[in-house]
């Protein structure tokens, strides 16, 4: 990433980072004491908002009774927080690899807050999963193969972090306000949303700056390839919310893999995916990172 | 219904071909990763397909990349127990 001096004295990112650091210091909390952890979660209540269930809006969802949907909400809640845990582990690894490296000295102070807050998030999600849901679903992703140049790699890494956070925040925002959920779940989603609002603000600014840098050296076809890759990444993130293991654990009366396939091709669900991704897509279009809004099938 | 080994291999081949324009079939020994026929963004869906075909969860902690380097390696590692014919 170009330094602020190289960017011609543009201190927009520095001003934002200063504000975000102040905000992080002002709102610091102890993750071990901020939540009230009950002995157990009510067995008959949703743990994920009904409108966020992967069957919502489809014929499959309409055919399930309340008990089946509650069971699915427990399994999909476990899947959602497990994905968060694996995602945070990956992003922490990438951020720690860069902190205090020459290109990131200017933002290292903020990255300390970022690491601190993400570490808290990982702990609260893991504690929730292991204490009430008995496990953490395994990570079924595997990174291999792609080795772009360091500058492009930095852009891809931070774009992936930001896009994942934006998708998760769509869920956090709704669940933080959903009174059908136990108080603990609302609180966890609220705390996560508040912290992530800062991380997303930072991520957007950084991603736009990094893309501005690489746009000067990459050709049209290479930029199109990056756009294609990030869109495929977004689709993969959305698809990870449809986990056959969750359908099995909820004892749904369908073949779990067939159900996943049909839900991922359901026009109602595809429209919901577009709604989930509206804000980041709009940002990427506005900044010329994406040339079109279409996502691959 | 249990799949036969040729059916399972064909299903994986069709999965891989879905993102490959102009490729009609995949040589069993084609290097899938270096040729970019398989990349990390497809991996989760491939794992779910293998689980469906074998009716067995993939033990992720035992996964090694060399088992995914070619269609032949995938078949040997994951479909060895499937019957050759129905």
Interface residues (C-beta under 8 A of the other chain):
Chain A: X138 X139 X140 X141 X142 X143 X144 X145 X146 X229 X232 X233 X235 X236 X239 X240 X244 X245 X257 X258 X260
Chain B: X33 X34 X36 X39 X40 X41 X43 X44 X45 X47 X48 X49 X51 X52 X57 X58 X60 X61 X63 X65
